[in-house]
Amino acid sequence: MNIHACKNLSYLPHGPPNLVSLEYLSVSECPNLETLPSLDNLKFLSELHIHNCDALTSALNGLESCTSLRSMNIHACKNLSYLPHGPQTLVSLEYLSVRDCPSLETLPSLDNLKFLSELHIHNCDALTSALNGLESCSSLRSMNIHACKNLSYLPRGPQTLVSLEHLSVRDCPSLETLPSLDSPTTLSELHIHNCDGLTSLPNGLASCMSLSSLTIWKCRKLQQFLTGLHCITESKIGGLWEELDFFPSFPNFTQLERLTLCGWPKLKSLPQELQYCTSLRFLYIASFNGVESFPEWLGDLTSLQLLNIKSCKNLMHLPTAKATQRLTKLKTLAIYDCPRLKERCTNERGPEWPKISHIPIIFVMD
């Protein structure tokens, strides 16, 4: 059953409990719909979608009867403030997505959702805590918590999520800590973006031996990094505490192939650990405005195929020609918004040109 774009619909009859064979229910773009009928007895319902129903303040009464439900999406219900305590009985639920519900104050417990494999909580500004019962979700593979501005707490659950492969937390400025990651040895991707209240990375991260992709980006109070993590092949790091005079020490990513580094004004040099990332093929360096010259050891990154330098306002000197000549696999050099370096890389005239003239593709742009 699909009910879509009925702009003046304000009421649905108490019929769904009698629709005992109903498997799919979607209600969307009904901005004046104030209530939904009870979902009692819909034991064969497998997909439920409620989208863009702005007048709804509560929904899903009787949800506990929907024991066959596999996928549930609640999106863009601006005045929805309450969900019933039903999900813990949804023993078949595999996918749960709650997005763009800015008035939603709490989420029901996730107890007993042992088949839940994918969880998305996005743009729920009124949430201050979430995911109670998460420790029961032993099949969870992907979890995304995005843009929950007042979320300050996550429960101690991830260490029991033995199937977790992907974890993304972003745009949660009130979140101060993340729970331990001791047990998710299957975790392969961790992305933390724009969490300005975060002062430390989760404990146990070094035990995530399957971790191959790591992003720590724009966490303005973060002062320390971590050791271990030798299996990382792709990483994006930057936008940390701007009072630091040096880039926090990070592991020797011996298998790292792709790296983005973003600095801040106080930094006078690139992180020393970078010289040991000898498997690097793609390197992006941005916003190291206090750096005037790149070190000679950059020439030791002999696997490098692409070097992108952006918004390094005071950078003037690249490594010597002897060092850059060692970068035999380097095919592309891109320099953007580096005004002082641009002047020195003028084709055939600038003092830096002999250092880079052998590179097949060169971009020097504002």
C-alpha positions as CSV (number, residue, x, y, z in Angstrom):
1,M,0.0,0.0,0.0
2,N,1.3,3.4,-1.1
3,I,-0.2,6.7,0.0
4,H,1.8,9.5,-1.6
5,A,1.4,13.3,-2.0
6,C,-2.1,13.7,-0.5
7,K,-1.5,17.3,0.7
8,N,-4.9,17.7,2.5
9,L,-5.1,14.2,4.0
10,S,-5.3,14.5,7.8
11,Y,-6.8,11.1,8.8
12,L,-6.5,7.4,8.0
13,P,-9.1,5.0,9.2
14,H,-8.4,2.2,11.7
15,G,-8.0,-0.3,9.0
16,P,-4.4,-1.6,8.8
17,P,-4.9,-4.0,11.8
18,N,-7.3,-6.0,9.6
19,L,-4.9,-6.1,6.6
20,V,-3.3,-9.2,7.9
21,S,-1.5,-10.0,4.6
22,L,0.0,-6.5,4.1
23,E,3.8,-6.7,3.4
24,Y,4.6,-3.2,2.2
25,L,3.4,0.2,3.6
26,S,4.5,3.6,2.5
27,V,3.1,6.9,3.5
28,S,4.9,10.0,2.1
29,E,4.4,13.7,1.3
30,C,1.2,14.0,3.4
31,P,2.0,17.2,5.4
32,N,-1.4,17.4,7.2
33,L,-1.6,13.8,8.3
34,E,-1.7,14.0,12.1
35,T,-1.9,10.4,13.1
36,L,-1.3,6.9,11.8
37,P,-3.6,4.0,12.7
38,S,-2.2,1.2,14.9
39,L,-0.1,-1.4,13.2
40,D,-1.5,-4.2,15.4
41,N,-1.7,-7.7,13.7
42,L,0.5,-6.7,10.7
43,K,2.6,-9.8,11.3
44,F,3.6,-10.1,7.6
45,L,4.6,-6.4,7.1
46,S,8.2,-6.5,5.9
47,E,8.8,-2.9,4.7
48,L,7.6,0.4,6.3
49,H,8.3,3.9,5.0
50,I,7.1,7.1,6.5
51,H,8.4,10.2,4.7
52,N,7.7,13.9,4.8
53,C,4.7,13.9,7.1
54,D,5.2,17.1,9.0
55,A,2.1,17.1,11.1
56,L,2.9,13.7,12.7
57,T,3.9,14.0,16.4
58,S,3.9,10.3,17.2
59,A,3.7,7.2,15.1
60,L,4.0,3.4,14.9
61,N,1.7,2.4,17.7
62,G,1.3,-1.4,17.6
63,L,4.7,-1.7,16.0
64,E,5.6,-4.5,18.4
65,S,3.3,-6.8,16.5
66,C,5.3,-6.5,13.2
67,T,7.6,-9.4,13.8
68,S,8.3,-9.9,10.1
69,L,9.5,-6.3,9.5
70,R,12.9,-6.2,7.8
71,S,13.2,-2.6,6.8
72,M,11.9,0.6,8.5
73,N,12.5,4.2,7.3
74,I,11.3,7.3,9.1
75,H,12.4,10.4,7.2
76,A,11.6,14.1,7.3
77,C,8.8,14.2,9.9
78,K,9.6,17.6,11.4
79,N,7.3,17.4,14.4
80,L,7.7,13.8,15.3
81,S,8.8,13.7,18.9
82,Y,8.1,10.2,20.0
83,L,8.5,6.6,18.8
84,P,6.9,3.8,20.8
85,H,9.0,1.2,22.6
86,G,8.5,-1.4,19.9
87,P,11.6,-2.0,18.0
88,Q,13.0,-4.4,20.5
89,T,10.3,-6.9,19.5
90,L,11.2,-6.5,15.8
91,V,13.3,-9.7,15.8
92,S,13.5,-9.7,11.9
93,L,14.6,-6.1,11.5
94,E,17.7,-5.7,9.2
95,Y,17.6,-2.1,8.2
96,L,16.7,1.0,10.3
97,S,16.9,4.6,9.1
98,V,15.7,7.6,11.1
99,R,16.5,10.9,9.3
100,D,15.6,14.6,9.4
101,C,13.3,14.4,12.4
102,P,14.5,17.4,14.4
103,S,11.9,17.2,17.2
104,L,12.6,13.5,18.0
105,E,13.9,13.5,21.6
106,T,14.5,9.8,22.2
107,L,14.9,6.6,20.3
108,P,13.5,3.3,21.6
109,S,15.8,0.6,22.8
110,L,17.4,-1.6,20.2
111,D,17.3,-4.7,22.5
112,N,16.9,-8.0,20.7
113,L,17.5,-6.7,17.2
114,K,20.0,-9.5,16.6
115,F,19.5,-9.4,12.8
116,L,19.9,-5.6,12.4
117,S,22.7,-5.1,9.9
118,E,22.5,-1.4,8.9
119,L,21.6,1.6,11.1
120,H,21.3,5.3,10.1
121,I,20.5,8.2,12.5
122,H,20.8,11.5,10.7
123,N,19.7,15.1,11.4
124,C,17.8,14.5,14.7
125,D,18.8,17.7,16.5
126,A,16.7,17.1,19.7
127,L,18.4,13.7,20.4
128,T,20.8,14.0,23.4
129,S,21.4,10.2,23.7
130,A,20.7,7.3,21.5
131,L,21.2,3.6,20.8
132,N,20.4,2.1,24.1
133,G,20.4,-1.7,23.7
134,L,22.9,-1.5,20.9
135,E,25.0,-4.2,22.5
136,S,22.4,-6.7,21.4
137,C,22.9,-6.0,17.7
138,S,25.5,-8.6,17.1
139,S,24.8,-8.7,13.3
140,L,25.3,-4.9,12.8
141,R,27.7,-4.3,9.9
142,S,27.2,-0.6,9.2
143,M,26.4,2.3,11.6
144,N,26.1,6.0,10.6
145,I,25.3,8.7,13.2
146,H,25.3,12.1,11.4
147,A,24.3,15.7,12.2
148,C,22.7,15.1,15.6
149,K,23.8,18.5,17.0
150,N,22.8,17.9,20.7
151,L,23.9,14.3,20.9
152,S,26.3,14.1,23.8
153,Y,26.4,10.4,24.7
154,L,26.6,7.0,23.0
155,P,26.1,3.9,25.1
156,R,28.8,1.3,25.7
157,G,27.8,-0.9,22.8
158,P,30.3,-1.0,19.9
159,Q,32.7,-3.3,21.8
160,T,30.1,-6.1,21.5
161,L,29.4,-5.5,17.8
162,V,31.4,-8.4,16.6
163,S,30.2,-8.0,12.9
164,L,30.7,-4.2,12.6
165,E,32.6,-3.2,9.4
166,H,31.7,0.5,8.9
167,L,31.3,3.2,11.5
168,S,30.7,6.8,10.6
169,V,30.1,9.6,13.2
170,R,30.0,13.2,11.8
171,D,28.6,16.6,12.5
172,C,27.9,15.9,16.2
173,P,29.5,18.9,17.9
174,S,28.3,18.0,21.4
175,L,29.7,14.5,21.4
176,E,32.6,14.4,23.8
177,T,33.6,10.7,23.8
178,L,33.1,7.6,21.7
179,P,32.6,4.2,23.3
180,S,35.4,1.7,23.2
181,L,36.0,-0.4,20.1
182,D,37.8,-3.3,21.8
183,S,35.9,-6.1,20.1
184,P,34.9,-5.1,16.5
185,T,37.9,-6.9,14.9
186,T,36.0,-6.8,11.7
187,L,35.9,-3.0,11.5
188,S,37.3,-1.9,8.2
189,E,36.1,1.7,7.9
190,L,36.0,4.4,10.6
191,H,35.1,8.0,9.8
192,I,34.8,10.7,12.3
193,H,34.0,14.2,10.9
194,N,33.2,17.6,12.5
195,C,32.9,16.5,16.1
196,D,34.2,19.6,17.8
197,G,33.6,18.3,21.3
198,L,35.6,15.2,20.9
199,T,38.8,15.2,22.9
200,S,40.1,11.7,22.3
201,L,39.7,8.8,19.9
202,P,37.9,5.7,21.1
203,N,39.8,3.2,23.2
204,G,40.6,-0.1,21.6
205,L,41.1,1.3,18.2
206,A,44.6,-0.2,17.9
207,S,43.0,-3.7,18.2
208,C,41.0,-3.2,15.0
209,M,43.4,-5.1,12.9
210,S,41.0,-5.2,9.8
211,L,40.8,-1.4,9.7
212,S,41.8,-0.2,6.2
213,S,40.1,3.2,5.9
214,L,40.4,5.9,8.6
215,T,39.1,9.5,8.6
216,I,39.7,11.9,11.5
217,W,38.6,15.3,10.2
218,K,37.8,18.7,11.8
219,C,37.7,17.6,15.4
220,R,38.9,20.9,16.8
221,K,39.6,19.7,20.4
222,L,41.5,16.6,19.4
223,Q,45.1,16.8,20.5
224,Q,46.4,13.2,20.3
225,F,46.4,10.5,17.8
226,L,47.2,6.8,18.3
227,T,49.7,4.1,17.6
228,G,49.3,0.8,15.8
229,L,46.9,0.5,12.8
230,H,49.5,-0.8,10.4
231,C,46.8,-2.1,8.0
232,I,45.4,1.3,7.0
233,T,45.5,1.8,3.2
234,E,43.5,5.0,3.0
235,S,43.3,7.9,5.5
236,K,42.2,11.5,5.8
237,I,43.5,13.4,8.8
238,G,43.3,17.1,9.7
239,G,41.5,20.0,11.2
240,L,42.6,19.1,14.8
241,W,43.3,21.5,17.7
242,E,44.7,24.6,16.2
243,E,46.8,25.6,19.2
244,L,49.2,22.7,18.6
245,D,52.6,23.7,17.3
246,F,53.1,20.3,15.7
247,F,51.1,17.6,14.0
248,P,50.2,14.9,16.5
249,S,52.2,11.7,16.1
250,F,50.4,9.1,14.0
251,P,51.3,5.5,13.2
252,N,53.8,4.4,10.6
253,F,51.2,3.5,8.0
254,T,53.4,1.1,6.1
255,Q,50.5,-0.1,3.9
256,L,49.0,3.4,3.3
257,E,48.4,4.1,-0.3
258,R,46.2,7.2,-0.2
259,L,46.5,10.0,2.3
260,T,45.0,13.5,2.8
261,L,46.6,15.8,5.4
262,C,45.1,19.1,6.4
263,G,47.1,21.5,8.6
264,W,46.5,24.7,10.4
265,P,48.4,28.1,10.7
266,K,50.8,27.2,13.6
267,L,52.4,24.2,11.9
268,K,55.8,24.9,10.5
269,S,56.5,21.5,9.1
270,L,54.9,18.3,7.7
271,P,54.6,15.4,10.2
272,Q,57.8,13.4,10.4
273,E,56.0,10.1,10.2
274,L,55.0,10.8,6.7
275,Q,58.4,9.9,5.4
276,Y,57.9,6.3,6.5
277,C,54.7,5.9,4.4
278,T,56.6,4.4,1.5
279,S,53.6,2.7,-0.1
280,L,51.9,6.0,-0.7
281,R,50.5,6.4,-4.3
282,F,48.3,9.4,-3.8
283,L,49.1,12.3,-1.4
284,Y,47.0,15.4,-0.8
285,I,48.5,18.2,1.4
286,A,46.3,21.2,2.3
287,S,46.4,24.3,4.5
288,F,49.9,24.0,5.9
289,N,50.2,27.8,5.8
290,G,53.1,28.0,8.2
291,V,55.3,25.7,6.0
292,E,57.8,27.5,3.7
293,S,59.6,24.4,2.3
294,F,59.0,20.7,1.9
295,P,61.6,18.3,3.3
296,E,64.1,16.3,1.3
297,W,62.7,13.0,2.6
298,L,59.6,13.6,0.4
299,G,61.8,12.1,-2.3
300,D,61.8,8.8,-0.4
301,L,58.1,8.3,-1.2
302,T,59.1,6.4,-4.4
303,S,55.6,4.8,-5.0
304,L,54.0,8.2,-5.3
305,Q,51.9,8.7,-8.5
306,L,50.0,11.9,-7.7
307,L,50.9,14.8,-5.4
308,N,48.3,17.5,-4.8
309,I,49.3,20.6,-2.9
310,K,46.5,23.0,-2.0
311,S,46.2,26.3,0.0
312,C,49.7,26.3,1.4
313,K,49.9,30.1,1.3
314,N,53.6,30.5,2.3
315,L,55.1,27.5,0.6
316,M,58.0,28.5,-1.6
317,H,60.4,25.6,-1.8
318,L,59.9,22.0,-3.0
319,P,62.6,19.4,-2.3
320,T,65.7,19.6,-4.4
321,A,65.9,18.3,-7.9
322,K,67.9,15.3,-6.6
323,A,65.0,14.3,-4.3
324,T,62.2,14.9,-6.9
325,Q,64.1,12.9,-9.5
326,R,63.7,9.9,-7.2
327,L,60.0,10.1,-7.6
328,T,60.1,8.1,-10.8
329,K,56.5,7.0,-10.6
330,L,55.1,10.5,-10.1
331,K,52.8,11.2,-13.1
332,T,50.8,14.2,-11.8
333,L,51.7,17.2,-9.7
334,A,48.8,19.6,-8.9
335,I,49.4,22.9,-7.1
336,Y,46.3,25.0,-6.2
337,D,46.1,28.3,-4.3
338,C,49.7,28.4,-3.3
339,P,50.6,32.0,-4.5
340,R,54.3,32.1,-3.5
341,L,55.0,28.6,-4.9
342,K,53.1,29.5,-8.1
343,E,55.4,32.4,-8.8
344,R,58.4,30.1,-8.4
345,C,57.0,27.4,-10.7
346,T,56.6,29.5,-13.8
347,N,57.1,27.4,-16.9
348,E,60.9,27.4,-17.8
349,R,61.7,30.5,-15.7
350,G,60.9,30.0,-12.0
351,P,63.6,28.6,-9.7
352,E,61.4,25.6,-8.8
353,W,60.7,24.6,-12.4
354,P,63.9,22.5,-12.9
355,K,62.8,20.4,-9.9
356,I,59.5,19.4,-11.5
357,S,59.9,19.8,-15.2
358,H,60.3,16.0,-15.7
359,I,56.8,15.3,-14.3
360,P,54.5,14.4,-17.2
361,I,51.4,16.3,-16.0
362,I,51.7,19.6,-14.0
363,F,48.8,21.9,-12.9
364,V,49.7,25.2,-11.3
365,M,46.5,27.2,-10.6
366,D,45.0,29.8,-8.3
